[in-house]
Structure formats: structure tokens, C-alpha cells
Amino acid sequence: MSGTQRRALWGALALAVGFTAFAYVTTQARMLRAVIPWQADPYDAVVSFTLFLVPALAALTVVRAWLCRGGGPQPGYRVDQLLRAARLGAALVAATVATDATAAVLRAERELWDGRTTWLIAALLPLGTGAGWCLTLLRRAVRELPPEERRRPGGDWLDDLALLAAPLADLGAVTRFLRRHTVAAAAGLSLSAGALVVSGQAAGEGWPGWQLAVVELAVFVSGFFAFCLLSDVLLRIAVTRPRPGAGRAAAFAAALAVPVSGGLRDAVWSLAGLPGEVDSPARLLALMAVCALLAGAVTLVAVRVREAR
């Protein structure tokens, strides 16, 4: 691993730590959350996910990077996939900063601003600068990899999981199961993560009622599931398995449509020409379900048509 690649990974880790601290404080400290422009949807929908996804990616990268200790030569696929994870984390930070900056430019929740708001908006500048610097450095680091290493991934994250656990247990059966049932594993992981998030919110903010809890669970589980499917492709979690087909693409689109339509519920409701507003959990669930079905169906047809050509 070259010096540039090491600096890029360390920089991405520092960015993830700084972003997580900022996102946690501005979303969990009520005295600060009350005055930020991005406290409501659709802006809040972005940070609601990246607050968990960015540190999770950073933690996985650190654990896998443990195999790179000692400074010896590393397989090209391992370096490539670590850099992929770092780039995805930095891109999530950049997307969140861009969303928050958009809320500030559009003066969202302007009536709630005070002196603290200016400082919170100003804090976006070093985060955005750091994200841009990291993405630039990561791009340089990726270019140092031989092109054939990027085309032929070799091993994957599951291979290295087995290596890391080798001193304690033989995970061969586990990794084989995960390769055969990637989508089911992603669904189980997403359901567990979503339940933990909703439970944590209920413990910290009070029980919202079963209807709102179902809405929140649907949003988080769907969003995490879409991210898991995307990460499997972008990060090459499991490369030695059949290429994802139309059904998986449709599942990704349907899952992604749930948090997207939930965050943009008023705009989607108005665009559909429906009377009234999305003023109840039942209406919101119905809206998200219809959008998910439409997104999944359109994607399935589009992929099938493309495969038929």
C-alpha cells in the first residue's frame, strides 16, 4: 500500500469521525437541533441515514484494514475495496453537507434561527472542504492501483472476514451461506438495524405510538436494505457469486423509494394531484407503499427490456 493510499484512508477516517460528531450533536442536542435549517424533511431524511451509515462504513474499514498492519505488500483487491469504502463514506458526507447547505441557502425554518444558527451553518464549510479534499486524495490513491486489479477483484470482504476470525473460529460455513443468500442476509441485517434505531429513538424521545413507529421502521429498514444492496455492488462485499439480476434491481428501487417518498411526501402527494395533505401515518404508509411498488415495477420492466436487447 502506497503512502498516498494510506493518507487517503486516514483522511477518510478523520472525516468520518468529524462528521459523526457534528451530525450527532446537531441531531441529538435539542438546544442545537431546534435552530438548524435542516431539522425537517426532506433535509433531515438525509442525515437520519448518514448519521449511522458513515460511522458504520468507517468501522468496517478500520476492522478490515487491520489485515494491512505491518506495512507489507497487500493484495490489490484489498486495497481497492478499502478505498471504495472510504470513497463511499466521503461521498455520503459530501451529500449530507450539500443537503444541509441547500437548506441554509433556501432559509428553511428561518423563523427559528438565532445566533447559534450562523455558527452551525459555518461549521459546514470545514466539513465540505474536508470531504472534497478526501475525495480528491482518494481519487489519486485509486489511480495508483494497476488497472487489472480494479477489473479483477480477486477476493472480497467475506474472504477477509474469514481471515480476521480465523484465530477464533472457522467462518467458512457462514461466508458460504452469505454468498448464497446475500439478499436475505441484507434484509435481516436491515431489519435488526432499523429496529435498533427506532427503539433508540423511542427510548430517547418517548414512544411515538404504534402507527408512527411502523412508519419509522418501514423507512429505516427500507433505506438500510437499499444501502446494503448498493454497497454489495459498489464495495464488492461478495464477488464470487452470480451477477445481480432484474429482481434484485427492482428490490433496490422499491426499497429506496420508501425513504425518498417519505422525505418528499408533500411534493409527491401534490404531484399526484391527490386532495388534502399527508396528515396521518396511514396516508404516509400508503403513499410510500404505492411509490415502492411503482419504482420496483418500472425498474423490473426496464431491466428486462434491456436484457432482451
Summary of the structure (lengths in Angstrom):
residues: 309
radius of gyration: 20.8
end to end distance: 41.9
largest distance: 64.7
contacts: 960
relative contact order: 0.10
helix: 78%
strand: 0%
